[in-house]
Amino acid sequence: MAKVTGIGGLFFRAQDPAALLAWYGHWFGMPTDGAPWVQDAGPTVFAPFKATSDYFPADRQWMLNLRVEGLAAMIAALRAAGIAVETRADWDGDGSYGHFARVHDPEGNPVELWEPPQG
């Protein structure tokens, strides 16, 4: 039987697609020229949440989770630029799932930053 081997893209509507793409390119290194984004191998979580979940804003149907290295440095750079970054001890728990932070892109979409545990 055929199988899916990974996520091939994430497509969503934006009020200003060019500006939003530039923002993601600047802060998170996504390509802005239409070239495919070749990711490092690693875990990807595919997880529908209950409609009543409060893990991300109720007025949003999705949240992008980006796997990062150097989360503390990324948080510092984002905050230095005036971008609000939210962290919560309960998101990290005992650290067995890694560390998390949350920002919102210029159009209000939640973006979770996830640094998986080492090893």
N, CA, C and O atoms as a GROMACS GRO file, in nm:
protein
  476
    1MET      N    1   0.084  -0.118   0.000
    1MET     CA    2   0.000   0.000   0.000
    1MET      C    3   0.088   0.125   0.000
    1MET      O    4   0.192   0.127   0.065
    2ALA      N    5   0.046   0.226  -0.072
    2ALA     CA    6   0.118   0.353  -0.076
    2ALA      C    7   0.111   0.420   0.060
    2ALA      O    8   0.018   0.394   0.137
    3LYS      N    9   0.207   0.506   0.090
    3LYS     CA   10   0.205   0.578   0.218
    3LYS      C   11   0.252   0.721   0.199
    3LYS      O   12   0.326   0.752   0.105
    4VAL      N   13   0.210   0.806   0.288
    4VAL     CA   14   0.255   0.944   0.290
    4VAL      C   15   0.392   0.946   0.355
    4VAL      O   16   0.414   0.876   0.454
    5THR      N   17   0.485   1.025   0.302
    5THR     CA   18   0.621   1.030   0.356
    5THR      C   19   0.654   1.159   0.428
    5THR      O   20   0.764   1.173   0.481
    6GLY      N   21   0.562   1.252   0.432
    6GLY     CA   22   0.585   1.378   0.503
    6GLY      C   23   0.488   1.484   0.456
    6GLY      O   24   0.406   1.460   0.367
    7ILE      N   25   0.499   1.599   0.515
    7ILE     CA   26   0.414   1.712   0.475
    7ILE      C   27   0.481   1.782   0.358
    7ILE      O   28   0.598   1.820   0.365
    8GLY      N   29   0.407   1.798   0.251
    8GLY     CA   30   0.462   1.859   0.131
    8GLY      C   31   0.444   2.009   0.123
    8GLY      O   32   0.506   2.074   0.039
    9GLY      N   33   0.361   2.066   0.208
    9GLY     CA   34   0.340   2.210   0.206
    9GLY      C   35   0.235   2.250   0.307
    9GLY      O   36   0.158   2.168   0.357
   10LEU      N   37   0.232   2.376   0.336
   10LEU     CA   38   0.130   2.435   0.422
   10LEU      C   39   0.076   2.555   0.345
   10LEU      O   40   0.150   2.648   0.315
   11PHE      N   41  -0.051   2.553   0.314
   11PHE     CA   42  -0.112   2.657   0.233
   11PHE      C   43  -0.222   2.724   0.313
   11PHE      O   44  -0.307   2.656   0.370
   12PHE      N   45  -0.221   2.856   0.317
   12PHE     CA   46  -0.323   2.929   0.392
   12PHE      C   47  -0.343   3.066   0.332
   12PHE      O   48  -0.256   3.117   0.261
   13ARG      N   49  -0.457   3.124   0.361
   13ARG     CA   50  -0.491   3.256   0.309
   13ARG      C   51  -0.428   3.365   0.395
   13ARG      O   52  -0.408   3.347   0.515
   14ALA      N   53  -0.397   3.478   0.333
   14ALA     CA   54  -0.341   3.592   0.405
   14ALA      C   55  -0.393   3.720   0.343
   14ALA      O   56  -0.422   3.725   0.223
   15GLN      N   57  -0.406   3.823   0.424
   15GLN     CA   58  -0.448   3.953   0.375
   15GLN      C   59  -0.340   4.014   0.285
   15GLN      O   60  -0.370   4.077   0.184
   16ASP      N   61  -0.214   3.994   0.323
   16ASP     CA   62  -0.100   4.047   0.247
   16ASP      C   63   0.004   3.936   0.235
   16ASP      O   64   0.100   3.934   0.312
   17PRO      N   65  -0.013   3.842   0.140
   17PRO     CA   66   0.075   3.728   0.129
   17PRO      C   67   0.223   3.764   0.117
   17PRO      O   68   0.308   3.698   0.178
   18ALA      N   69   0.256   3.866   0.040
   18ALA     CA   70   0.397   3.902   0.020
   18ALA      C   71   0.460   3.951   0.151
   18ALA      O   72   0.572   3.912   0.184
   19ALA      N   73   0.389   4.036   0.224
   19ALA     CA   74   0.442   4.086   0.352
   19ALA      C   75   0.455   3.973   0.454
   19ALA      O   76   0.553   3.968   0.528
   20LEU      N   77   0.356   3.884   0.457
   20LEU     CA   78   0.362   3.774   0.552
   20LEU      C   79   0.476   3.678   0.518
   20LEU      O   80   0.546   3.631   0.608
   21LEU      N   81   0.495   3.650   0.392
   21LEU     CA   82   0.607   3.565   0.349
   21LEU      C   83   0.740   3.630   0.386
   21LEU      O   84   0.831   3.561   0.432
   22ALA      N   85   0.752   3.760   0.367
   22ALA     CA   86   0.875   3.830   0.405
   22ALA      C   87   0.900   3.820   0.555
   22ALA      O   88   1.014   3.804   0.598
   23TRP      N   89   0.794   3.831   0.636
   23TRP     CA   90   0.808   3.820   0.782
   23TRP      C   91   0.858   3.682   0.821
   23TRP      O   92   0.952   3.671   0.900
   24TYR      N   93   0.798   3.577   0.766
   24TYR     CA   94   0.843   3.441   0.795
   24TYR      C   95   0.986   3.417   0.745
   24TYR      O   96   1.064   3.348   0.810
   25GLY      N   97   1.019   3.475   0.631
   25GLY     CA   98   1.155   3.462   0.581
   25GLY      C   99   1.256   3.529   0.671
   25GLY      O  100   1.362   3.473   0.700
   26HIS      N  101   1.224   3.650   0.717
   26HIS     CA  102   1.316   3.725   0.803
   26HIS      C  103   1.337   3.656   0.937
   26HIS      O  104   1.451   3.637   0.980
   27TRP      N  105   1.228   3.619   1.004
   27TRP     CA  106   1.239   3.566   1.140
   27TRP      C  107   1.268   3.418   1.148
   27TRP      O  108   1.332   3.373   1.243
   28PHE      N  109   1.221   3.342   1.052
   28PHE     CA  110   1.234   3.197   1.062
   28PHE      C  111   1.308   3.132   0.946
   28PHE      O  112   1.321   3.009   0.942
   29GLY      N  113   1.357   3.212   0.852
   29GLY     CA  114   1.440   3.158   0.746
   29GLY      C  115   1.368   3.083   0.636
   29GLY      O  116   1.431   3.010   0.559
   30MET      N  117   1.236   3.098   0.626
   30MET     CA  118   1.165   3.032   0.518
   30MET      C  119   1.203   3.098   0.386
   30MET      O  120   1.224   3.219   0.381
   31PRO      N  121   1.212   3.020   0.279
   31PRO     CA  122   1.244   3.080   0.150
   31PRO      C  123   1.133   3.176   0.105
   31PRO      O  124   1.015   3.149   0.125
   32THR      N  125   1.172   3.285   0.046
   32THR     CA  126   1.075   3.385   0.001
   32THR      C  127   1.069   3.395  -0.151
   32THR      O  128   0.998   3.480  -0.206
   33ASP      N  129   1.143   3.309  -0.219
   33ASP     CA  130   1.150   3.317  -0.365
   33ASP      C  131   1.070   3.208  -0.436
   33ASP      O  132   1.083   3.190  -0.557
   34GLY      N  133   0.988   3.135  -0.362
   34GLY     CA  134   0.909   3.028  -0.422
   34GLY      C  135   0.979   2.894  -0.425
   34GLY      O  136   0.920   2.793  -0.464
   35ALA      N  137   1.107   2.891  -0.384
   35ALA     CA  138   1.181   2.765  -0.382
   35ALA      C  139   1.130   2.678  -0.268
   35ALA      O  140   1.085   2.730  -0.166
   36PRO      N  141   1.135   2.546  -0.284
   36PRO     CA  142   1.093   2.459  -0.174
   36PRO      C  143   1.182   2.479  -0.051
   36PRO      O  144   1.301   2.509  -0.062
   37TRP      N  145   1.122   2.462   0.063
   37TRP     CA  146   1.194   2.470   0.189
   37TRP      C  147   1.238   2.329   0.224
   37TRP      O  148   1.155   2.245   0.257
   38VAL      N  149   1.366   2.301   0.217
   38VAL     CA  150   1.419   2.170   0.250
   38VAL      C  151   1.452   2.171   0.399
   38VAL      O  152   1.544   2.240   0.444
   39GLN      N  153   1.376   2.092   0.473
   39GLN     CA  154   1.388   2.091   0.618
   39GLN      C  155   1.489   1.988   0.666
   39GLN      O  156   1.521   1.892   0.595
   40ASP      N  157   1.538   2.009   0.787
   40ASP     CA  158   1.616   1.906   0.853
   40ASP      C  159   1.522   1.793   0.891
   40ASP      O  160   1.406   1.816   0.923
   41ALA      N  161   1.573   1.671   0.887
   41ALA     CA  162   1.492   1.557   0.929
   41ALA      C  163   1.464   1.569   1.078
   41ALA      O  164   1.548   1.615   1.154
   42GLY      N  165   1.348   1.528   1.117
   42GLY     CA  166   1.312   1.531   1.257
   42GLY      C  167   1.164   1.506   1.275
   42GLY      O  168   1.092   1.487   1.178
   43PRO      N  169   1.121   1.506   1.398
   43PRO     CA  170   0.981   1.473   1.425
   43PRO      C  171   0.885   1.581   1.378
   43PRO      O  172   0.916   1.700   1.382
   44THR      N  173   0.769   1.538   1.333
   44THR     CA  174   0.658   1.626   1.299
   44THR      C  175   0.534   1.568   1.367
   44THR      O  176   0.506   1.449   1.354
   45VAL      N  177   0.463   1.651   1.439
   45VAL     CA  178   0.342   1.606   1.508
   45VAL      C  179   0.221   1.646   1.425
   45VAL      O  180   0.209   1.761   1.382
   46PHE      N  181   0.134   1.552   1.402
   46PHE     CA  182   0.007   1.576   1.332
   46PHE      C  183  -0.101   1.548   1.435
   46PHE      O  184  -0.127   1.432   1.467
   47ALA      N  185  -0.166   1.653   1.488
   47ALA     CA  186  -0.255   1.633   1.601
   47ALA      C  187  -0.375   1.726   1.597
   47ALA      O  188  -0.364   1.844   1.632
   48PRO      N  189  -0.490   1.674   1.556
   48PRO     CA  190  -0.611   1.755   1.569
   48PRO      C  191  -0.643   1.776   1.718
   48PRO      O  192  -0.625   1.685   1.800
   49PHE      N  193  -0.688   1.894   1.751
   49PHE     CA  194  -0.728   1.927   1.888
   49PHE      C  195  -0.880   1.933   1.895
   49PHE      O  196  -0.946   1.958   1.794
   50LYS      N  197  -0.935   1.911   2.012
   50LYS     CA  198  -1.079   1.927   2.030
   50LYS      C  199  -1.117   2.072   1.997
   50LYS      O  200  -1.038   2.163   2.019
   51ALA      N  201  -1.236   2.091   1.946
   51ALA     CA  202  -1.283   2.226   1.911
   51ALA      C  203  -1.286   2.317   2.033
   51ALA      O  204  -1.278   2.439   2.018
   52THR      N  205  -1.295   2.262   2.151
   52THR     CA  206  -1.301   2.341   2.274
   52THR      C  207  -1.164   2.364   2.338
   52THR      O  208  -1.157   2.424   2.445
   53SER      N  209  -1.057   2.317   2.276
   53SER     CA  210  -0.923   2.332   2.333
   53SER      C  211  -0.889   2.480   2.352
   53SER      O  212  -0.925   2.565   2.270
   54ASP      N  213  -0.818   2.509   2.462
   54ASP     CA  214  -0.771   2.646   2.482
   54ASP      C  215  -0.619   2.654   2.462
   54ASP      O  216  -0.556   2.751   2.505
   55TYR      N  217  -0.561   2.553   2.397
   55TYR     CA  218  -0.416   2.553   2.376
   55TYR      C  219  -0.372   2.662   2.279
   55TYR      O  220  -0.260   2.713   2.289
   56PHE      N  221  -0.460   2.699   2.186
   56PHE     CA  222  -0.435   2.814   2.099
   56PHE      C  223  -0.568   2.886   2.079
   56PHE      O  224  -0.673   2.829   2.110
   57PRO      N  225  -0.567   3.008   2.027
   57PRO     CA  226  -0.688   3.091   2.023
   57PRO      C  227  -0.809   3.023   1.958
   57PRO      O  228  -0.798   2.958   1.854
   58ALA      N  229  -0.924   3.039   2.022
   58ALA     CA  230  -1.047   2.976   1.975
   58ALA      C  231  -1.091   3.025   1.838
   58ALA      O  232  -1.164   2.956   1.768
   59ASP      N  233  -1.047   3.146   1.798
   59ASP     CA  234  -1.088   3.198   1.668
   59ASP      C  235  -0.995   3.152   1.555
   59ASP      O  236  -1.008   3.199   1.442
   60ARG      N  237  -0.903   3.062   1.585
   60ARG     CA  238  -0.811   3.009   1.484
   60ARG      C  239  -0.831   2.859   1.469
   60ARG      O  240  -0.849   2.788   1.568
   61GLN      N  241  -0.828   2.813   1.346
   61GLN     CA  242  -0.848   2.670   1.319
   61GLN      C  243  -0.717   2.592   1.317
   61GLN      O  244  -0.718   2.469   1.318
   62TRP      N  245  -0.606   2.662   1.314
   62TRP     CA  246  -0.478   2.594   1.305
   62TRP      C  247  -0.372   2.674   1.378
   62TRP      O  248  -0.389   2.793   1.404
   63MET      N  249  -0.262   2.607   1.410
   63MET     CA  250  -0.144   2.673   1.467
   63MET      C  251  -0.022   2.607   1.405
   63MET      O  252  -0.010   2.484   1.405
   64LEU      N  253   0.067   2.687   1.353
   64LEU     CA  254   0.193   2.638   1.297
   64LEU      C  255   0.290   2.612   1.412
   64LEU      O  256   0.307   2.697   1.499
   65ASN      N  257   0.354   2.496   1.411
   65ASN     CA  258   0.456   2.462   1.509
   65ASN      C  259   0.587   2.448   1.432
   65ASN      O  260   0.597   2.366   1.342
   66LEU      N  261   0.687   2.528   1.469
   66LEU     CA  262   0.817   2.523   1.403
   66LEU      C  263   0.921   2.463   1.497
   66LEU      O  264   0.935   2.507   1.611
   67ARG      N  265   0.993   2.364   1.448
   67ARG     CA  266   1.102   2.302   1.523
   67ARG      C  267   1.223   2.393   1.511
   67ARG      O  268   1.261   2.431   1.401
   68VAL      N  269   1.284   2.429   1.625
   68VAL     CA  270   1.397   2.523   1.623
   68VAL      C  271   1.515   2.469   1.703
   68VAL      O  272   1.499   2.385   1.791
   69GLU      N  273   1.631   2.520   1.672
   69GLU     CA  274   1.752   2.503   1.753
   69GLU      C  275   1.785   2.640   1.809
   69GLU      O  276   1.773   2.740   1.739
   70GLY      N  277   1.826   2.645   1.935
   70GLY     CA  278   1.862   2.773   1.994
   70GLY      C  279   1.740   2.857   2.029
   70GLY      O  280   1.735   2.976   1.997
   71LEU      N  281   1.643   2.797   2.094
   71LEU     CA  282   1.519   2.867   2.126
   71LEU      C  283   1.542   2.992   2.210
   71LEU      O  284   1.482   3.096   2.183
   72ALA      N  285   1.628   2.985   2.308
   72ALA     CA  286   1.653   3.102   2.394
   72ALA      C  287   1.705   3.220   2.312
   72ALA      O  288   1.662   3.333   2.333
   73ALA      N  289   1.796   3.195   2.219
   73ALA     CA  290   1.850   3.302   2.135
   73ALA      C  291   1.742   3.357   2.042
   73ALA      O  292   1.736   3.477   2.017
   74MET      N  293   1.656   3.269   1.990
   74MET     CA  294   1.549   3.315   1.902
   74MET      C  295   1.451   3.402   1.980
   74MET      O  296   1.408   3.505   1.930
   75ILE      N  297   1.417   3.360   2.101
   75ILE     CA  298   1.327   3.441   2.185
   75ILE      C  299   1.388   3.578   2.210
   75ILE      O  300   1.319   3.679   2.200
   76ALA      N  301   1.516   3.581   2.243
   76ALA     CA  302   1.584   3.709   2.270
   76ALA      C  303   1.580   3.801   2.148
   76ALA      O  304   1.554   3.920   2.161
   77ALA      N  305   1.606   3.746   2.030
   77ALA     CA  306   1.605   3.827   1.907
   77ALA      C  307   1.465   3.879   1.876
   77ALA      O  308   1.449   3.996   1.840
   78LEU      N  309   1.365   3.795   1.891
   78LEU     CA  310   1.227   3.838   1.865
   78LEU      C  311   1.186   3.948   1.962
   78LEU      O  312   1.127   4.048   1.922
   79ARG      N  313   1.216   3.928   2.090
   79ARG     CA  314   1.180   4.030   2.190
   79ARG      C  315   1.256   4.160   2.166
   79ARG      O  316   1.199   4.268   2.183
   80ALA      N  317   1.382   4.151   2.128
   80ALA     CA  318   1.461   4.272   2.101
   80ALA      C  319   1.401   4.353   1.986
   80ALA      O  320   1.417   4.474   1.980
   81ALA      N  321   1.331   4.283   1.895
   81ALA     CA  322   1.267   4.351   1.782
   81ALA      C  323   1.126   4.397   1.817
   81ALA      O  324   1.055   4.451   1.731
   82GLY      N  325   1.084   4.377   1.941
   82GLY     CA  326   0.952   4.422   1.983
   82GLY      C  327   0.841   4.324   1.955
   82GLY      O  328   0.723   4.360   1.962
   83ILE      N  329   0.875   4.200   1.922
   83ILE     CA  330   0.774   4.097   1.897
   83ILE      C  331   0.742   4.028   2.029
   83ILE      O  332   0.832   3.978   2.097
   84ALA      N  333   0.616   4.024   2.065
   84ALA     CA  334   0.574   3.960   2.189
   84ALA      C  335   0.596   3.810   2.180
   84ALA      O  336   0.554   3.745   2.084
   85VAL      N  337   0.663   3.756   2.279
   85VAL     CA  338   0.688   3.612   2.288
   85VAL      C  339   0.631   3.564   2.420
   85VAL      O  340   0.662   3.617   2.526
   86GLU      N  341   0.548   3.463   2.412
   86GLU     CA  342   0.488   3.407   2.533
   86GLU      C  343   0.555   3.274   2.565
   86GLU      O  344   0.576   3.191   2.476
   87THR      N  345   0.589   3.255   2.691
   87THR     CA  346   0.638   3.127   2.740
   87THR      C  347   0.558   3.093   2.865
   87THR      O  348   0.509   3.182   2.935
   88ARG      N  349   0.544   2.965   2.892
   88ARG     CA  350   0.472   2.920   3.011
   88ARG      C  351   0.541   2.796   3.065
   88ARG      O  352   0.577   2.706   2.989
   89ALA      N  353   0.558   2.792   3.194
   89ALA     CA  354   0.621   2.676   3.256
   89ALA      C  355   0.541   2.549   3.228
   89ALA      O  356   0.600   2.442   3.210
   90ASP      N  357   0.407   2.558   3.223
   90ASP     CA  358   0.327   2.437   3.201
   90ASP      C  359   0.342   2.384   3.058
   90ASP      O  360   0.313   2.267   3.034
   91TRP      N  361   0.385   2.467   2.964
   91TRP     CA  362   0.411   2.416   2.829
   91TRP      C  363   0.534   2.326   2.831
   91TRP      O  364   0.538   2.224   2.762
   92ASP      N  365   0.635   2.363   2.909
   92ASP     CA  366   0.759   2.285   2.915
   92ASP      C  367   0.748   2.163   3.006
   92ASP      O  368   0.815   2.063   2.983
   93GLY      N  369   0.664   2.171   3.108
   93GLY     CA  370   0.652   2.059   3.201
   93GLY      C  371   0.787   2.019   3.256
   93GLY      O  372   0.863   2.103   3.304
   94ASP      N  373   0.816   1.891   3.248
   94ASP     CA  374   0.946   1.842   3.298
   94ASP      C  375   1.053   1.845   3.189
   94ASP      O  376   1.164   1.796   3.211
   95GLY      N  377   1.022   1.901   3.074
   95GLY     CA  378   1.118   1.911   2.965
   95GLY      C  379   1.127   1.787   2.878
   95GLY      O  380   1.205   1.784   2.782
   96SER      N  381   1.049   1.685   2.909
   96SER     CA  382   1.059   1.561   2.832
   96SER      C  383   1.012   1.577   2.687
   96SER      O  384   1.050   1.499   2.601
   97TYR      N  385   0.930   1.679   2.661
   97TYR     CA  386   0.887   1.708   2.524
   97TYR      C  387   0.966   1.824   2.464
   97TYR      O  388   0.943   1.861   2.349
   98GLY      N  389   1.058   1.881   2.541
   98GLY     CA  390   1.136   1.994   2.494
   98GLY      C  391   1.086   2.124   2.554
   98GLY      O  392   1.024   2.125   2.661
   99HIS      N  393   1.113   2.233   2.484
   99HIS     CA  394   1.077   2.366   2.532
   99HIS      C  395   0.997   2.439   2.424
   99HIS      O  396   1.016   2.417   2.305
  100PHE      N  397   0.906   2.525   2.469
  100PHE     CA  398   0.811   2.590   2.380
  100PHE      C  399   0.803   2.740   2.405
  100PHE      O  400   0.826   2.787   2.516
  101ALA      N  401   0.769   2.812   2.301
  101ALA     CA  402   0.738   2.954   2.310
  101ALA      C  403   0.633   2.980   2.203
  101ALA      O  404   0.612   2.898   2.114
  102ARG      N  405   0.566   3.095   2.213
  102ARG     CA  406   0.460   3.126   2.118
  102ARG      C  407   0.470   3.270   2.076
  102ARG      O  408   0.491   3.359   2.158
  103VAL      N  409   0.454   3.294   1.947
  103VAL     CA  410   0.442   3.428   1.890
  103VAL      C  411   0.318   3.428   1.802
  103VAL      O  412   0.257   3.324   1.777
  104HIS      N  413   0.282   3.546   1.754
  104HIS     CA  414   0.176   3.557   1.654
  104HIS      C  415   0.234   3.633   1.536
  104HIS      O  416   0.302   3.734   1.553
  105ASP      N  417   0.206   3.585   1.416
  105ASP     CA  418   0.257   3.653   1.298
  105ASP      C  419   0.181   3.784   1.279
  105ASP      O  420   0.085   3.810   1.352
  106PRO      N  421   0.221   3.867   1.183
  106PRO     CA  422   0.156   3.997   1.166
  106PRO      C  423   0.005   3.991   1.137
  106PRO      O  424  -0.064   4.092   1.152
  107GLU      N  425  -0.045   3.875   1.097
  107GLU     CA  426  -0.189   3.861   1.072
  107GLU      C  427  -0.260   3.792   1.187
  107GLU      O  428  -0.377   3.756   1.176
  108GLY      N  429  -0.189   3.772   1.299
  108GLY     CA  430  -0.251   3.716   1.419
  108GLY      C  431  -0.252   3.565   1.429
  108GLY      O  432  -0.311   3.510   1.522
  109ASN      N  433  -0.187   3.497   1.335
  109ASN     CA  434  -0.183   3.351   1.340
  109ASN      C  435  -0.084   3.305   1.447
  109ASN      O  436   0.027   3.358   1.454
  110PRO      N  437  -0.123   3.209   1.531
  110PRO     CA  438  -0.031   3.160   1.633
  110PRO      C  439   0.079   3.075   1.572
  110PRO      O  440   0.054   2.992   1.485
  111VAL      N  441   0.201   3.098   1.619
  111VAL     CA  442   0.317   3.020   1.575
  111VAL      C  443   0.387   2.970   1.701
  111VAL      O  444   0.437   3.048   1.782
  112GLU      N  445   0.388   2.839   1.716
  112GLU     CA  446   0.456   2.779   1.830
  112GLU      C  447   0.598   2.744   1.789
  112GLU      O  448   0.622   2.685   1.683
  113LEU      N  449   0.692   2.782   1.873
  113LEU     CA  450   0.833   2.750   1.852
  113LEU      C  451   0.867   2.636   1.946
  113LEU      O  452   0.845   2.646   2.067
  114TRP      N  453   0.921   2.530   1.892
  114TRP     CA  454   0.946   2.408   1.970
  114TRP      C  455   1.090   2.365   1.954
  114TRP      O  456   1.137   2.338   1.843
  115GLU      N  457   1.160   2.359   2.066
  115GLU     CA  458   1.295   2.301   2.066
  115GLU      C  459   1.285   2.163   2.130
  115GLU      O  460   1.271   2.151   2.252
  116PRO      N  461   1.291   2.056   2.046
  116PRO     CA  462   1.278   1.921   2.100
  116PRO      C  463   1.389   1.892   2.202
  116PRO      O  464   1.494   1.958   2.202
  117PRO      N  465   1.366   1.795   2.289
  117PRO     CA  466   1.469   1.759   2.385
  117PRO      C  467   1.593   1.706   2.315
  117PRO      O  468   1.584   1.648   2.206
  118GLN      N  469   1.707   1.725   2.375
  118GLN     CA  470   1.833   1.675   2.318
  118GLN      C  471   1.834   1.522   2.324
  118GLN      O  472   1.785   1.461   2.419
  119GLY      N  473   1.892   1.462   2.218
  119GLY     CA  474   1.908   1.317   2.219
  119GLY      C  475   1.794   1.249   2.168
  119GLY      O  476   1.793   1.127   2.162
   0.00000   0.00000   0.00000
